[in-house]
Amino acid sequence: MVTAIVLIKADVASIHEVAESVAALDGVSEVYSITGEYDLIAMVRVRGHEELNDVIPGRLNKVPGIRDTETHIAFRTYSRHDLEAAFAVGLPDAD
């Protein structure tokens, strides 16, 4: 699995619409509205690097209202959620 983090600058008047359009794309798992220089972050998760071309420049960058993007490729994922889920397999829920 390849994960890309895409920072998105959008037209101010259409941030909500851009976020919804990007979130609806195949390969995009989440979209966050953020503060700072960028307006949105999209998490793109695909099976291989070659699929990134289809998702990011092929579809995401063509969403109306996107002014600019910056893409970062993750080398490795460190997720507390994923680790907890892996170690909890087969264990009863603690209520």
Secondary structure, DSSP 8 states (H G I E B T S, - for coil): -EEEEEEEEE-GGGHHHHHHHHHTSTTEEEEEE-SSS-SEEEEEEESSHHHHHHHTTTTGGGSTTEEEEEEEE-S----HHHHHHHHTTT-----
